[in-house]
Amino acid sequence: MSTLASLEKTALAELGACADQGALQAWNTKYFGKQGEVTLALKKVGEVPQTERPAFGREANRIKVALTKAHDDALANLKRKELERSLTEETLDVTLPGRPVQRGRLHVATQVLRRIYAIFADLGFQIYRSREVEDDLTNFELLNMPPHHPARDMWDTFHTETPGVLLRTHTSPGQIHVMRDLCPRPIRVILPGMCYRYEQITTRSEIMFHQVEGLAIGERVTMTDLKGTIVAFARRRFGEERQVRIRSSYFPFTEPSIEVDMDCIVCGGKGCSLCKRTGWLEIMGAGMVHPVVLRNGGYDPAKFSGFAFGMGPQRITMLMYAIDDIRVFWANDLRFLSQF
Ligand code: PHE
């Protein structure tokens, strides 16, 4: 019992002399390690004569608890002192630059879409959102393409397992939705969004891509309005000096139909590798809304006329940034995405 008493006394004295965490650690090993004095004292309980054993055991345990608490208090005390010291002695350099926070950004396709929205907003066009899952009726038939119409071959379609339900192959079915929604009021909207085609994925074609459709309907909308709108867009987007060329084309839902080229943004028309020596870049398909489509949208073609256009903003982005592979848009590779 007297050994125990002196053990406690020395241990407490030594603990009081510990000046840092290293010393505390050593103290802890000396008393509580495998061969530590407290550890051994507790082991000795069995050797003590039976009559004294309970008292000895109780005292040994009391000392163990007391010393453990003393140690924990001393450690907390040291830590607090250390913190106080660093707060008062060390100065905080507030001029050090902070750690940069990695920020996300808009996908380049979204950035380009938003710039297109801004240009058409200035021209008085509102954005009309239209569904990506369509029916055959709206994607084809109401756009003047009855079943088995050969023009359907222009669009390779993803059909769902529900007959007649498909992924839209272009944004043009949105024309029907917006006309039926707003008829008989005049319309000036763009319809942006994702389109889907069952195509082989190559550097030039993807199974999903953006389109921006335009639609204007009113009582005296003419081809001149269409042309003016396209020229205004091309010059806003690609520079005031842009020239626009119109070629005749065919779409079932426009009559007449045109395809629109812009002089090459790299060579200005002289001919280079971007424009494949032609001096021109194709930017959209367009035309005057077909009377059948006007009627399907609820408008009387004798009174109303309209123009429509459709462009692929990713193609335009590829031209602008000399991107030679359309697959990078949805490949989710940060090495590509973080460049914009
Ligand atoms: N929908 C056509 C396409 O996907 C583009 C277009 C839109 C053409 C509007 C004329 C008018 O190819």
Residues whose N, C-alpha, C, O or C-beta is under 5 A from the ligand:
A	BS01	LIG	T169 H170 S172 F251 T254 G285 A286 G287 A308 F309 G310
